[in-house]
């Protein structure tokens, strides 16, 4: 690799090389700025300051014997995460970022990840270490864990020479969000990191003068790549805010993009929907000029055409260019990005026959009233290749045929840490039939189809609900549930099937806040969802359960955890409000 971005050409093989270069050549240039309350610049890191701070932490890690080992990263929103992440890279320590626990089950997850990563070292801040001990000190899961407060370290950055990593070294253990099963540690090498950011820069170029504005959590792959890694590679400043600042007032994100001249920002679909709602409620008057926004990456969950069109309409008066909306598809097992829509054209939407989709094919129709809109996730760049394969026969499928999405290329990670069998199954798949190269491919577990080189994602292979030989995608059922309840929050529903010992049952769980419960009541909400799913999706739910808001399990990026919700349903742990619609209707 011979470039650290569009404005510099040198020999760079890892992100540690890129930071060393920028720290030496551009020491006074702003690298990262943290916005207090999502609004006010509170702390700034230059490349020189980051280079020195990362080397200081690397010296500490070397003195503690961590090089070649792993460590959990447990940080709140802020720049200490950035210093430590790069310090780990300098010291050849594999980072395992984890969300700061607020509930006891999150402490249990922290311990499972530490054990899976084979480490007892938790790198964090003094404040977080104290809070965790104060709130959860009685939990046995904390026993044996060593908390190291990196923000209080005073090591000399020149005391120990950094053990600079090799491209094949593991840089990150990115633990999957758990939306489809138990979290597994994806082993991302330094070469994977660099390949993914190079391809991302090719797809969505970060020219000199560009700026990133990010609210996504940095322990999550999407937040880390867009908020930290891509700006470092491109040599452009990144303005970071806490996720809570966005959730409490979504307009803060847009205001920051306008105020600081943001050109690149990424978020899941629900974030754009929250911005649309804020606009409808008159809470975006302070949003300024968005005309510099060139890449509004949209991924991590199903991208809805209704959200894209509503966002474009709401913020066109602020200068938002519809060509800036860039749906994409990616996953931790491919480091992050796999495909993306280019920024010089509007997103692709196909209006497809719902009946044909249920039968496994994508058939465009002219009558939009009877069609399902599906947004394209763009195409690949660089050496990444996406294929659609029959999940049973492993044969390649033609354009328009729905199958499992398989990937090969330099961004595919090295497997799951300590899980040889799962790694073999997911990372070493081979297409059946004559194939001279016999290239191993990544099985994503996602369903979709290709059309003229563009990928369209239809759902998760293991989440598909099969009824009378037809496929029903849970996200379509969940959308029907949301549309049946005006004012419902995005991602408020979970649809899944469960066995009752005699047959498969379709269950729809819907969250309700106090406003909805007061205006409609739980029974009326259940009835409306039941009827909407029956009419729109041509499948009759066996149960529609209304639960309090916050009861449907979600990942850190907002994805509904259907399997976790199913487990809670089957164990009777869901806090149901009112009477299920199917019971009330006698279905």
Phi and psi in degrees as a GROMACS rama.xvg file:
@    title "Ramachandran Plot"
@    xaxis  label "Phi"
@    yaxis  label "Psi"
@TYPE xy
-126.933  21.7162  UNK-2
-145.183  140.521  UNK-3
-104.442  22.0901  UNK-4
139.392  -174.285  UNK-5
-74.0883  -10.9853  UNK-6
-118.445  9.73653  UNK-7
-146.268  140.688  UNK-8
-130.183  112.588  UNK-9
-152.301  -179.085  UNK-10
-87.3689  108.013  UNK-11
-126.834  123.972  UNK-12
-114.007  -17.0979  UNK-13
-143.314  167.511  UNK-14
-68.1367  -27.6963  UNK-15
-61.7265  -39.1323  UNK-16
-61.6156  -41.7317  UNK-17
-63.0937  -42.5337  UNK-18
-66.635  -43.2296  UNK-19
-57.087  -44.3109  UNK-20
-61.9802  -48.8733  UNK-21
-68.6563  -35.456  UNK-22
-63.8386  -32.7734  UNK-23
-85.6315  -36.8463  UNK-24
-95.1199  -27.9789  UNK-25
-133.087  54.0192  UNK-26
-63.0266  -29.1659  UNK-27
-95.2902  -0.297472  UNK-28
-78.108  138.146  UNK-29
-66.2744  130.816  UNK-30
-106.429  -54.1522  UNK-31
-137.659  142.795  UNK-32
-131.181  129.141  UNK-33
-99.5586  131.178  UNK-34
-98.6809  113.015  UNK-35
-66.996  131.639  UNK-36
58.083  19.3413  UNK-37
73.8792  12.7323  UNK-38
-133.57  -47.76  UNK-39
-103.294  125.733  UNK-40
-56.7014  120.721  UNK-41
-111.284  -34.0409  UNK-42
-150.445  139.889  UNK-43
-126.369  139.231  UNK-44
-117.279  126.331  UNK-45
-89.2521  167.431  UNK-46
-64.2554  -37.0271  UNK-47
-64.6884  -44.0674  UNK-48
-64.8306  -39.9407  UNK-49
-67.5585  -41.2292  UNK-50
-58.6495  -46.1908  UNK-51
-67.8039  -43.6459  UNK-52
-66.0494  -39.4692  UNK-53
-66.3454  -39.6395  UNK-54
-66.1968  -37.187  UNK-55
-63.3104  -43.404  UNK-56
-67.9033  -37.2252  UNK-57
-61.9125  -37.1418  UNK-58
-63.7828  -41.654  UNK-59
-62.4829  -45.4323  UNK-60
-63.3784  -36.2346  UNK-61
-65.6581  -41.4999  UNK-62
-65.5512  -27.9043  UNK-63
-86.9519  1.20151  UNK-64
74.276  27.3276  UNK-65
-86.0354  -23.5338  UNK-66
-52.7658  134.393  UNK-67
85.7832  -2.05468  UNK-68
-115.968  -170.688  UNK-69
-121.681  163.358  UNK-70
-151.428  144.599  UNK-71
-80.3769  137.002  UNK-72
-106.906  120.258  UNK-73
-127.097  90.8857  UNK-74
-131.664  144.231  UNK-75
-76.3463  174.358  UNK-76
-60.0452  134.501  UNK-77
150.543  179.934  UNK-78
-86.9368  -11.4434  UNK-79
-65.6889  -31.5713  UNK-80
-60.0387  -42.7746  UNK-81
-64.1489  -45.7544  UNK-82
-58.9152  -44.0248  UNK-83
-73.6033  -39.7358  UNK-84
-56.827  -46.9333  UNK-85
-72.2841  -32.2939  UNK-86
-62.8755  -40.3012  UNK-87
-62.978  -39.3017  UNK-88
-63.6983  -43.0799  UNK-89
-61.2508  -33.2684  UNK-90
-95.0762  3.51239  UNK-91
59.6381  43.3658  UNK-92
-105.763  127.715  UNK-93
-78.1852  119.522  UNK-94
-86.3935  140.439  UNK-95
-124.878  87.3335  UNK-96
-69.5573  138.829  UNK-97
-138.464  146.961  UNK-98
-68.2364  139.867  UNK-99
-62.8105  125.096  UNK-100
-71.2717  135.253  UNK-101
-115.183  -15.463  UNK-102
-130.08  162.086  UNK-103
-63.384  -36.8986  UNK-104
-65.8716  -25.2395  UNK-105
-75.0519  -27.9863  UNK-106
-68.303  -39.5113  UNK-107
-62.1901  -40.3078  UNK-108
-64.9832  -42.3618  UNK-109
-54.8975  -45.4484  UNK-110
-68.7702  -39.2425  UNK-111
-62.1119  -39.4922  UNK-112
-68.3686  -43.8494  UNK-113
-59.0823  -44.6475  UNK-114
-64.6384  -43.0272  UNK-115
-64.6772  -37.2011  UNK-116
-76.8307  -9.7285  UNK-117
72.1037  38.6058  UNK-118
-139.276  154.824  UNK-119
-115.781  2.11552  UNK-120
-90.9173  124.747  UNK-121
-118.454  110.625  UNK-122
-86.5212  130.317  UNK-123
-160.292  -166.29  UNK-124
-103.756  161.676  UNK-125
-61.6582  -38.4098  UNK-126
-65.5203  -46.0176  UNK-127
-65.2075  -42.9195  UNK-128
-57.8349  -42.1017  UNK-129
-67.0305  -42.3456  UNK-130
-63.9156  -42.5213  UNK-131
-63.6356  -43.5283  UNK-132
-65.9531  -40.6453  UNK-133
-66.042  -40.8337  UNK-134
-85.7086  -32.4898  UNK-135
-127.71  20.1717  UNK-136
-61.3735  -19.1347  UNK-137
-84.4505  -4.75974  UNK-138
-84.5254  131.144  UNK-139
-65.099  -19.0095  UNK-140
-63.2225  -22.1463  UNK-141
-84.385  -11.2086  UNK-142
-65.1223  131.007  UNK-143
88.5149  -9.52416  UNK-144
-84.5274  135.233  UNK-145
-105.072  115.809  UNK-146
-91.3209  123.488  UNK-147
-112.949  114.924  UNK-148
-84.8894  97.9826  UNK-149
-69.247  -22.1555  UNK-150
-77.406  -5.15191  UNK-151
-110.428  3.27976  UNK-152
-72.3873  147.304  UNK-153
-129.956  34.4352  UNK-154
-73.8933  147.337  UNK-155
-75.7145  124.646  UNK-156
-61.8006  -18.135  UNK-157
-98.1673  3.78875  UNK-158
-70.0714  -36.3999  UNK-159
-133.666  131.528  UNK-160
-68.4517  131.243  UNK-161
-57.4238  137.894  UNK-162
-85.8394  77.2428  UNK-163
-55.5568  136.596  UNK-164
-74.5535  159.387  UNK-165
-95.2791  154.846  UNK-166
-54.6123  -33.4623  UNK-167
-81.3772  -9.25321  UNK-168
-67.4672  150.558  UNK-169
-79.2727  122.976  UNK-170
-92.4854  -31.8462  UNK-171
-146.509  139.569  UNK-172
-108.146  94.8461  UNK-173
-89.2252  106.68  UNK-174
-79.0712  126.083  UNK-175
-60.8237  152.917  UNK-176
-66.9887  -19.7846  UNK-177
87.9796  16.6086  UNK-178
-71.1902  -20.7002  UNK-179
-125.129  10.7668  UNK-180
160.183  -169.081  UNK-181
-65.959  140.534  UNK-182
-58.9786  137.598  UNK-183
-126.779  144.896  UNK-184
-84.944  107.174  UNK-185
-78.7781  124.332  UNK-186
-86.9353  104.3  UNK-187
-100.623  119.56  UNK-188
-83.7222  166.781  UNK-189
-61.7729  -35.9264  UNK-190
-65.4215  -39.7216  UNK-191
-60.4083  -47.5259  UNK-192
-54.7892  -51.1395  UNK-193
-65.8032  -42.619  UNK-194
-61.5657  -40.6362  UNK-195
-68.9031  -40.2213  UNK-196
-72.1814  -32.9123  UNK-197
-64.0442  -44.3206  UNK-198
-66.8229  -37.8815  UNK-199
-63.3217  -39.9514  UNK-200
-68.7546  -32.0489  UNK-201
-68.3909  -39.0266  UNK-202
-73.5886  -47.2861  UNK-203
-124.906  76.4123  UNK-204
-54.9739  135.346  UNK-205
-103.095  88.4184  UNK-206
-73.9634  157.711  UNK-207
-52.9336  137.635  UNK-208
95.984  -7.78458  UNK-209
-75.1589  163.786  UNK-210
-147.329  137.071  UNK-211
-101.426  138.722  UNK-212
-126.033  121.06  UNK-213
-134.941  131.584  UNK-214
-112.939  -9.95539  UNK-215
-63.3468  145.298  UNK-216
-61.6134  137.09  UNK-217
-76.2409  -17.0707  UNK-218
-77.2862  -10.2554  UNK-219
-93.7641  145.935  UNK-220
-59.2035  -39.8273  UNK-221
-66.4342  -42.7523  UNK-222
-66.9406  -39.6163  UNK-223
-65.7752  -46.355  UNK-224
-68.0628  -44.1253  UNK-225
-80.8771  -35.959  UNK-226
-84.751  -27.4349  UNK-227
-120.225  -54.7668  UNK-228
-73.6096  -50.0343  UNK-229
-61.1487  -44.5353  UNK-230
-61.2117  -38.6115  UNK-231
-62.3021  -45.2396  UNK-232
-61.2978  -45.2306  UNK-233
-81.3148  -17.5562  UNK-234
74.9965  35.7154  UNK-235
-121.336  153.913  UNK-236
-71.0468  149.875  UNK-237
-124.562  123.444  UNK-238
-98.9176  121.055  UNK-239
-113.388  141.557  UNK-240
-134.992  159.8  UNK-241
-70.7354  142.264  UNK-242
-54.7016  -36.2005  UNK-243
-62.8852  -32.1144  UNK-244
-64.3655  -38.3467  UNK-245
-71.2634  -47.7277  UNK-246
-60.5446  -40.3753  UNK-247
-69.0031  -35.1395  UNK-248
-149.051  92.2996  UNK-249
-56.4239  -28.5372  UNK-250
-62.3887  -20.6679  UNK-251
-57.8086  -39.9616  UNK-252
-60.485  -49.069  UNK-253
-66.911  -38.9775  UNK-254
-61.5321  -40.1292  UNK-255
-67.9136  -38.9699  UNK-256
-59.7272  -43.6392  UNK-257
-69.5323  -43.7648  UNK-258
-67.7892  -39.0751  UNK-259
-103.897  11.6285  UNK-260
67.6407  40.5391  UNK-261
-60.0876  131.654  UNK-262
-109.24  -23.9744  UNK-263
-134.494  130.267  UNK-264
-155.407  149.871  UNK-265
-134.861  150.69  UNK-266
-167.555  157.285  UNK-267
-69.5666  165.544  UNK-268
-57.3969  -36.4553  UNK-269
-62.9233  -28.1342  UNK-270
-67.4273  -40.6028  UNK-271
-65.6752  -34.8025  UNK-272
-67.495  -38.4012  UNK-273
-62.6706  -36.561  UNK-274
-66.0738  -38.9167  UNK-275
-62.3465  -43.5976  UNK-276
-64.5678  -39.9442  UNK-277
-61.803  -38.9252  UNK-278
-65.7832  -42.2151  UNK-279
-63.5617  -28.4271  UNK-280
-94.1113  8.57765  UNK-281
72.7128  28.9311  UNK-282
-108.849  21.8149  UNK-283
-124.878  20.5512  UNK-284
-61.4352  -29.2892  UNK-285
-81.8117  -4.50358  UNK-286
-67.895  128.294  UNK-287
-92.8305  -139.344  UNK-288
-81.7278  119.958  UNK-289
-104.067  16.1362  UNK-290
-70.8926  -18.079  UNK-291
-82.6493  -11.1489  UNK-292
-69.0997  112.458  UNK-293
-104.514  -30.0429  UNK-294
-132.346  109.325  UNK-295
-107.406  81.2596  UNK-296
-65.4642  137.237  UNK-297
-133.085  111.781  UNK-298
-163.042  -162.152  UNK-299
77.8765  -8.36351  UNK-300
-162.631  170.018  UNK-301
-54.626  130.474  UNK-302
-90.9326  122.347  UNK-303
-98.6577  132.515  UNK-304
-63.9119  -37.8049  UNK-305
-60.7907  -37.2482  UNK-306
-70.0844  -43.405  UNK-307
-60.017  -49.9604  UNK-308
-65.7857  -38.175  UNK-309
-68.2896  -39.6345  UNK-310
-64.9942  -44.1764  UNK-311
-60.8372  -44.6626  UNK-312
-64.4262  -40.4041  UNK-313
-68.587  -34.1507  UNK-314
-114.405  5.19225  UNK-315
-58.3036  -39.5625  UNK-316
-61.8593  -17.974  UNK-317
-94.3824  6.28389  UNK-318
94.5977  6.65278  UNK-319
-68.4679  127.229  UNK-320
-88.8747  123.872  UNK-321
-59.0127  -22.5044  UNK-322
-73.5519  -11.5098  UNK-323
-76.5223  -21.2975  UNK-324
-71.7372  116.35  UNK-325
-124.718  87.5055  UNK-326
-62.5635  147.423  UNK-327
-149.27  171.032  UNK-328
-134.945  135.092  UNK-329
-164.299  175.948  UNK-330
-163.684  158.233  UNK-331
-59.0503  -34.6525  UNK-332
-64.9841  -16.3766  UNK-333
-110.133  27.733  UNK-334
72.2806  -54.8913  UNK-335
-169.62  -93.7248  UNK-336
-63.545  136.668  UNK-337
-117.05  -47.5782  UNK-338
-134.497  163.467  UNK-339
-165.443  152.828  UNK-340
-83.8256  137.933  UNK-341
-72.5246  151.781  UNK-342
-80.5539  -1.45681  UNK-343
-99.586  9.76063  UNK-344
-148.763  157.336  UNK-345
-72.0901  155.393  UNK-346
-59.1279  149.579  UNK-347
-85.882  134.895  UNK-348
-130.906  132.041  UNK-349
-110.452  137.219  UNK-350
-101.206  110.835  UNK-351
-116.862  153.09  UNK-352
-67.7351  122.545  UNK-353
-63.5925  -35.97  UNK-354
-64.5414  -44.4404  UNK-355
-64.9707  -38.557  UNK-356
-60.5412  -40.3554  UNK-357
-65.2349  -23.7398  UNK-358
-97.0505  6.82406  UNK-359
91.9359  15.4079  UNK-360
-132.467  154.792  UNK-361
-102.173  108.082  UNK-362
-120.236  106.804  UNK-363
-63.2677  144.703  UNK-364
-132.517  154.194  UNK-365
-84.5039  -28.9092  UNK-366
-85.038  99.9362  UNK-367
-67.1824  -23.4413  UNK-368
-63.7399  -27.7943  UNK-369
-108.714  17.9415  UNK-370
-115.97  162.02  UNK-371
-108.529  122.326  UNK-372
-79.5928  131.987  UNK-373
-127.098  125.923  UNK-374
-90.1077  133.807  UNK-375
-72.3651  148.262  UNK-376
-103.055  15.1302  UNK-377
81.3298  -167.289  UNK-378
-124.887  178.433  UNK-379
-87.9594  162.651  UNK-380
-132.651  169.66  UNK-381
62.6319  -137.604  UNK-382
-100.26  4.37607  UNK-383
-73.8047  137.874  UNK-384
-130.567  138.343  UNK-385
-115.426  136.618  UNK-386
-130.459  153.178  UNK-387
-114.243  124.676  UNK-388
-128.867  141.881  UNK-389
-63.9486  120.098  UNK-390
-67.0596  -15.0607  UNK-391
-96.68  -49.243  UNK-392
-89.6096  -17.3994  UNK-393
65.4879  24.2024  UNK-394
-95.1606  145.229  UNK-395
-64.517  142.689  UNK-396
-105.651  155.067  UNK-397
-78.8425  165.26  UNK-398
-51.9473  137.8  UNK-399
88.6244  -9.73399  UNK-400
-96.2627  135.078  UNK-401
-88.3814  129.846  UNK-402
-155.428  -167.127  UNK-403
-82.4368  141.256  UNK-404
-84.5661  122.611  UNK-405
-116.345  149.113  UNK-406
-134.243  142.859  UNK-407
-137.884  156.332  UNK-408
145.527  -178.731  UNK-409
-73.6407  -10.9398  UNK-410
-89.5563  -12.9345  UNK-411
-64.7859  127.23  UNK-412
-69.0762  178.56  UNK-413
-88.5373  0.264077  UNK-414
121.43  -171.919  UNK-415
-97.573  133.255  UNK-416
-61.8978  123.546  UNK-417
69.607  15.4841  UNK-418
-131.406  78.0896  UNK-419
-63.0974  -42.1906  UNK-420
-67.4127  -44.7942  UNK-421
-65.3832  -36.5054  UNK-422
-64.7814  -43.028  UNK-423
-60.8088  -43.6857  UNK-424
-67.261  -40.5071  UNK-425
-91.6426  -33.0792  UNK-426
-105.904  -6.31234  UNK-427
-122.682  31.0426  UNK-428
-72.8845  146.072  UNK-429
-130.544  138.593  UNK-430
-69.5446  137.339  UNK-431
-77.0736  157.127  UNK-432
93.0211  -178.399  UNK-433
-66.0736  117.818  UNK-434
-148.583  99.7925  UNK-435
-53.3369  -39.7683  UNK-436
-79.3272  -29.4124  UNK-437
57.9703  34.1011  UNK-438
-61.6852  127.897  UNK-439
-69.1506  143.328  UNK-440
-130.505  158.736  UNK-441
-87.9222  123.933  UNK-442
-86.9449  118.312  UNK-443
-85.3698  -22.9514  UNK-444
79.523  -0.363452  UNK-445
-97.7813  150.471  UNK-446
-105.816  147.96  UNK-447
-178.415  -171.675  UNK-448
-147.954  161.022  UNK-449
-106.017  144.698  UNK-450
-145.131  113.402  UNK-451
53.117  40.7206  UNK-452
84.5751  -5.4369  UNK-453
-100.474  141.539  UNK-454
-93.2438  135.638  UNK-455
-122.492  120.62  UNK-456
-94.1063  130.6  UNK-457
-109.197  -20.388  UNK-458
162.206  -169.591  UNK-459
-98.4138  136.245  UNK-460
-56.3802  -46.8353  UNK-461
-83.336  -8.72408  UNK-462
-94.7715  -10.5682  UNK-463
-60.6168  134.356  UNK-464
-100.951  120.428  UNK-465
-104.487  121.492  UNK-466
-135.341  121.496  UNK-467
55.241  39.5609  UNK-468
78.6144  5.03738  UNK-469
-111.369  144.752  UNK-470
-88.839  131.432  UNK-471
-122.631  124.76  UNK-472
-89.6246  127.925  UNK-473
-58.8611  -34.1304  UNK-474
-65.4528  -28.3632  UNK-475
-69.7164  -40.5547  UNK-476
-66.3431  -40.2692  UNK-477
-64.8868  -37.8915  UNK-478
-64.0831  -41.7252  UNK-479
-59.6592  -39.9948  UNK-480
-63.5174  -42.7098  UNK-481
-65.2976  -42.9304  UNK-482
-65.6447  -25.553  UNK-483
-73.6746  -12.8226  UNK-484
-125.274  87.2248  UNK-485
-55.0897  130.065  UNK-486
89.6592  0.182583  UNK-487
-66.911  150.539  UNK-488
-73.6016  149.866  UNK-489
-62.3143  148.86  UNK-490
56.819  43.1994  UNK-491
-96.2624  0.335636  UNK-492
-128.011  152.806  UNK-493
-134.659  130.025  UNK-494
-119.639  134.923  UNK-495
-158.64  164.615  UNK-496
-108.505  152.051  UNK-497
-146.494  152.511  UNK-498
-95.733  136.82  UNK-499
-107.164  12.9073  UNK-500
97.8457  -18.6095  UNK-501
-122.428  -36.4625  UNK-502
-156.283  169.281  UNK-503
-82.8598  134.639  UNK-504
-116.138  140.404  UNK-505
-95.061  124.334  UNK-506
-118.257  134.132  UNK-507
-121.132  122.967  UNK-508
-110.482  130.371  UNK-509
-126.802  130.809  UNK-510
-82.6472  146.165  UNK-511
-136.32  135.423  UNK-512
-89.3594  177.633  UNK-513
-61.3061  -34.3169  UNK-514
-64.0656  -46.9842  UNK-515
-64.5895  -41.4467  UNK-516
-64.1992  -37.9474  UNK-517
-70.9182  -36.0091  UNK-518
-83.041  -35.0334  UNK-519
-112.911  -39.1457  UNK-520
87.7405  152.64  UNK-521
-64.2897  -40.3676  UNK-522
-65.9263  -42.7578  UNK-523
-67.0343  -37.623  UNK-524
-60.7076  -47.158  UNK-525
-58.8763  -43.6008  UNK-526
-62.9012  -44.7465  UNK-527
-63.107  -43.108  UNK-528
-65.3502  -43.2661  UNK-529
-57.1726  -47.2756  UNK-530
-68.4575  -40.3077  UNK-531
-63.4976  -43.28  UNK-532
-66.2134  -41.1713  UNK-533
-63.6396  -42.7821  UNK-534
-76.4314  -43.5725  UNK-535
-82.4409  -38.2995  UNK-536
-105.449  -6.78746  UNK-537
58.5648  41.0098  UNK-538
-145.2  139.296  UNK-539
-99.1095  118.486  UNK-540
-66.0398  143.884  UNK-541
-84.2333  -31.8253  UNK-542
-142.233  136.65  UNK-543
-123.24  113.609  UNK-544
-110.332  132.917  UNK-545
-100.185  128.136  UNK-546
-127.308  163.218  UNK-547
-65.6725  150.627  UNK-548
-59.0848  137.083  UNK-549
93.7788  -0.784338  UNK-550
-88.8883  -20.8315  UNK-551
-81.9371  117.508  UNK-552
-62.2062  138.664  UNK-553
-137.187  157.708  UNK-554
-81.846  176.055  UNK-555
-64.8268  -21.5279  UNK-556
-96.0439  4.6025  UNK-557
96.0079  0.38727  UNK-558
-69.6697  139.198  UNK-559
-71.3691  130.549  UNK-560
-93.4688  86.9603  UNK-561
-63.4537  -39.7291  UNK-562
-69.1422  -37.5605  UNK-563
-65.4921  -39.3097  UNK-564
-64.4778  -40.4972  UNK-565
-61.8269  -41.8047  UNK-566
-62.9001  -40.5235  UNK-567
-66.2118  -37.8442  UNK-568
-64.0636  -47.5618  UNK-569
-68.6023  -26.1461  UNK-570
-92.2112  -2.00579  UNK-571
75.8625  22.7028  UNK-572
-93.5873  -3.68925  UNK-573
-76.4119  130.526  UNK-574
-78.6492  81.4864  UNK-575
-73.9126  138.694  UNK-576
-110.022  125.42  UNK-577
79.7349  -162.426  UNK-578
-106.11  130.035  UNK-579
-55.0418  141.168  UNK-580
-62.2251  -40.8439  UNK-581
-63.5605  -37.9296  UNK-582
-66.5426  -44.2274  UNK-583
-65.3248  -33.7502  UNK-584
-87.4405  -8.11118  UNK-585
72.7905  26.7375  UNK-586
